[in-house]
Amino acid sequence: MIDAGASAAWVMCAQGGLLETIDWKRGGLDRAKFGDVVKFDCGVPIQTNAAVVAYDKDKLTNGPSSIADLFDTKNIPGKRRLGRVPIRISNGR
């Protein structure tokens, strides 16, 4: 058993032989309860992450209402900050 990030686990699963396929029934796990995060056969998710869009209501009374508004710098002025860490999102198939 190893603790690996999702992208590393996907790569190791796709390469074959580096990770074993999980027998979900033998482990007593209901794969459906994990939702869409389980897209490969060699790992069980241990965490989920989210991104939060926030703004100051005192400075922007009519704030963003959708993710598209985050990129609408004409109608919703102000600074933006997004992460610059590339993450490979692939299930290796």
C-alpha positions in Angstrom: 0.0 0.0 0.0 1.3 3.5 -0.9 0.0 7.0 -0.5 0.4 8.7 -3.8 -1.2 11.7 -5.6 -4.0 10.9 -8.1 -1.9 11.7 -11.2 1.0 9.5 -10.0 -1.4 6.7 -9.1 -3.0 6.9 -12.6 0.4 6.7 -14.3 1.5 3.7 -12.1 -1.9 1.9 -12.8 -1.7 2.6 -16.5 1.9 1.2 -16.7 0.8 -2.1 -15.3 2.6 -4.2 -12.8 3.4 -1.2 -10.5 0.1 -1.3 -8.7 -2.4 -4.1 -8.2 -6.0 -3.8 -9.2 -8.3 -3.4 -6.2 -10.9 -6.0 -5.5 -13.5 -3.6 -4.2 -15.9 -6.4 -3.1 -13.2 -8.2 -1.1 -12.3 -4.9 0.7 -15.9 -4.4 1.5 -16.0 -1.1 -0.4 -18.9 0.2 -2.5 -17.2 1.9 -5.4 -20.4 3.8 -6.2 -20.2 5.7 -2.9 -16.9 7.4 -4.0 -18.7 9.1 -6.9 -16.8 10.3 -10.0 -13.4 10.5 -8.2 -12.8 6.8 -8.7 -11.9 6.5 -12.4 -9.2 4.0 -12.2 -8.9 0.5 -10.8 -5.7 0.8 -8.7 -6.5 3.3 -6.0 -8.9 4.6 -3.4 -9.3 8.3 -3.0 -8.2 9.7 0.4 -8.9 13.4 -0.1 -10.8 15.8 -2.3 -9.9 19.4 -3.0 -11.8 22.5 -4.0 -11.2 26.0 -5.3 -13.1 28.9 -3.7 -13.9 32.1 -5.5 -14.2 35.0 -3.0 -14.6 38.8 -3.3 -15.0 41.8 -1.0 -18.7 42.8 -1.0 -17.8 46.3 0.3 -15.8 46.9 -2.9 -17.9 44.9 -5.4 -21.6 45.0 -4.5 -22.7 43.2 -7.6 -20.2 40.3 -7.4 -19.6 37.2 -9.6 -22.4 34.7 -9.9 -20.7 32.1 -12.1 -17.2 30.8 -12.9 -17.4 32.8 -16.2 -17.5 36.0 -14.1 -14.0 35.1 -12.8 -12.6 35.7 -16.3 -14.8 38.7 -17.1 -12.4 41.5 -16.4 -14.4 44.1 -18.4 -17.6 43.9 -16.3 -16.0 42.8 -13.1 -12.8 44.7 -12.6 -10.1 43.9 -10.1 -7.2 41.5 -9.5 -7.4 37.8 -9.8 -5.2 35.1 -8.4 -5.1 31.6 -9.8 -2.6 28.8 -9.0 0.2 28.1 -11.4 0.8 24.4 -10.5 0.3 22.1 -13.4 -1.6 19.0 -12.6 -2.0 16.1 -15.0 -5.6 15.0 -14.9 -5.9 11.7 -16.8 -7.0 8.3 -15.9 -4.1 6.8 -18.0 -6.4 5.1 -20.4 
